[in-house]
Amino acid sequence: MKGIIFTEFLDIIEDNFGLEVCQQMLDDTADEGSYTAVGSYDHRDLVKLIVALSQITHISAESLQEIYGEAVFIRLLNSLPQINDNPDNTFGFIKRVEEHIHTEVKKLYPDATPPKFDFLSHTATSMVMDYKSARCMSHVCFGLIKGCAKHFDENIDITMTAISPDKKHVRFTINLV
C-alpha cells in the first residue's frame, strides 16, 4: 500500500483525535510511525493501527475506516495531477478513478495493486459497482464515496453488500437523493 495512505491516516487521526491518541495508537501497536508518502508498506500495518484506534476510542473499526475515507478524499484529490477532462459529479469521478487514476498509479508504481471497480449499471441517478480488493478495505471505499459526493455537493444514499464473506468483493449501490 502506498505510503500516502499512511501519512494521511496519521495526519487525520491527529487532527480528529489529538496527538496523544495518535501516539497511544502508535505505542499500542509498537509502530514508529515512520512513513513516507512515496514508500510502500504492508496494508496489515494500517489494519493494526485502525484496530488499536478502535480500542482506544471505542468506535468500530468499520466506522473509523469510513471516517478516514471521507476525510482523506479531498487530500487525495488535491494530490492528483490536473487533467483536462475533470469530472463534475460523483459518478463521473468514480468512473475516472477506475479508468484513469488506477491505471496511472500502476504505471508509476508497477508493484501497486489498487482496488478494481467493475461497473454493473450506471444512469444519471444511480450507479451499481463491484469493488474488489485483496485488502478488504471496503469501508474506506465507502467513506471515499461519501467524501466524493460531499466534494461535488451531491446527496447520495449508499448501500454496501458483501459478495464474498471476507469482504474482498463488495457491491455498492449509489443513488442520488
N, C-alpha and C positions, 0 to 999 in steps of 0.2 A: 504494500500500500504506500502511496506517495506521501512523503513527509509533510506536505502542506496540510493534509488531513489532521495530522498530529499537532502541528504547530497551531493551527486554527482552533483545534479542540482545547488545547491548554489555554489559549487566549480567551476563548468563550467561557470556559469554566471559571477562570479568574475574574472575568467581567461580571458573570452572573452569580457566582457563589463566594467570591473573595479569594485572596491569596492564601489564607490559612486553610480553607477547604481544599484548594488546589494542591497545596503542599502535603496535606494529610493524605490525599488520594495517592500522590506520588510515593509518599513514605509507606503507605499500606501495601503498595504493590512492589516496593523496592525498585522503583523506576527512577532513574536520574533525571528524566525529563529533557534529555539532550537530543533534540530532534532538529533537523534542518528541513526546510521546505522542499529541497530537491532530492533529499535522501529517499531510500526505500526501506520500509520497516514491515515487520510481521503484523498483520492485522489483529492477531491474537493479543498483542500488547495493548491495542486500543480497547479490545473487549475487556481485558483485565482492569483497565482504568475506568471504564464505564461501570463495571460490576462494583468496584471499590467505591466509586462516587455514589452509586445507588445505595450501598450500605451506609455511607456517611449521611446522605441527605434523606433517606427513606422515600426516595422517588424511584419508581420502577425503572429498570434498565431500558425497557422499551420506550417509556416516556422521555427519558434522558436522551436517547438516540433521536427521537423526533424533535426535541427542543434543539439539540445540536444541529440537526439537518436544516431546520428552519433558520437558525441563526447564521449558519455558515453559507447559506445560499448567496447572499449579496457579496460576501467576501470572495467566494469562488468566482462569481460573475465578474467582479472587478479585476480579477487576476487573468481573465481571458483576453487574448488579443482582440482588437476591434475587427469586425468583419463587415463587409458591405451589405449583407442581407440579414441584419439582426432581426429576429422575430419580434413581433409586437404583442404577443399574447402567450399565455401559459402553454397551450397545446403546441404552438409553433416552436416555442423554446424547447420543450421536452423532446420533440422530434429532432430538433437541431442537435441536441446532446448526443443522441444515438448516431445520427447521420454525419455529423462533423466533429464534434468535440472528442468523443471517444476514439474516433479514427485518428485524429491528430495526436491524442495522448499516446496511442500505440506507436505512432511514427517517432515521436520524441523519446519515448521510453519503451523500447521493444520488450522489456520484461514486465511491463504493466499489464494487468488483467482487469480492466474496468468492467463493470456490470454490463449486461446485454439487455436491451429493451426490444421486445417483439410487439409491434402494434397490431392488435386484432381488429379494432374498428376505431373510426375517428369521424366525427361530424363537427359542426360548428359549436355544439354544446356538450358533447360527450366524447370521451376517449377511454378505450379499454386497452390496456397494455400489460404484457407479462414482463416481470423483472427477474432476471436470472443472475445470480452471483454466488460464487463459492464461499463468500464471506458472510453470508446470512445477515446482512445489514439492511434489511428491507425497511426497518423503522427509520433509519437515517434517510432513505429514499423518500419515505412518506413525508418526513419533515422538509426535505428539499423541495418536494412538490408544493407543500404549503408555503414555503418561502418564496417560491417562484410565483405562485398566484398572488401573494401579497405584493411582490415587486410590480406585477402588472395590474394591481388594484382590481383583481377579479375575485369574486366569491365562489368558492368551489366546495363540493361535497366529495370526499374521497372514501372509497371502500377498499380495504385490502383483504384479500382472501389467499390463504396459504394453499398452494397447489401441491407442494411437497411438504411432508411433516417437519423437515429441518429448516423450512422457510428459505431454502436456496432458490426456490421458484415461487413467486407470489404474483397474483393478478391484482392490478389496480384498476378500479373503475372510477373515473373522474368526471364529474358533471358540473357544469356552470350553474349557479343558482341565482 
